[in-house]
């Protein structure tokens, strides 16, 4: 292929961006641009996935997907990467890229490796390198798993994720105000108060998580049941004494777990119940969406339900079946009305935003669980 006709895309990826500066991918992009310039290729697009693994099967790579679409459409006829493991650590992903290349005879090239997949030997080398990268990832995962187990057995504090509520980063000290709130939540549960009630009260008082979000029942429940708060590490049901100061006694963790095991529904969101108008009915007082409430032994209702994190007033409830029937009858009557048909024909293609509003409500109702 004539170099003047080559329009390439550069793909860069980093599994973990610790400092948030994207310096690793910036270096990849810089080297790839220089490589393309030496070859006389035009850089038509750049694709950059940050904090995304190419080994884990459940990780989404949006820029990788966009790059595949560009290859299939012919917008680019080549992909340049710093190293092949930036592009793929799984054979199936390499297959996806090579299949996308086939339509327009596109190719994959690497700055650090002698790869040109337009040649048969280049494809063979690429497959070998991906297999090697996959083995390296599997070995790294095994080492990290073993290291994590060793840290648990030694009682070292967790080292990943966001700062735990109640502790400073690294578990070097207890945050007194947050620890007091956790003990308060524990004691209120002991006294018979619901998890939802505790979360509501925290919301009213402006208490938020370390992520800055209002407390939700499942999140607070997970934290209260964690062995971390009682200064312990856990692995496959085994508990190891930790090296940091506990907020709860080990007996508290055990008691809370027994409480929730005896009543699994505490703090759990019920499975969604679909109804004709779910998510489309609005509260007449606050204007928020109403959802189906289907308490056992009671008739189905639409309710404006308050819960931690939403702004519903909770002031309106109506029986669902009569309302569903009424709306259905009105819709059928309107469809059969000749005057309506004439009015629709007169409007032609005019759109006052009603259709878009209905589509937004339908999308919201399908994405929201009923309460």
Beta strands, then each sheet from edge to edge (+ up, - down):
strand 1: 7-14
strand 2: 42-50
strand 3: 78-81
strand 4: 107-110
strand 5: 232-235
strand 6: 238-241
strand 7: 291-293
strand 8: 301-303
strand 9: 317-319
sheet 1: 2+ 1+ 3+ 4+
sheet 2: 5+ 6-
sheet 3: 7+ 8- 9+
end
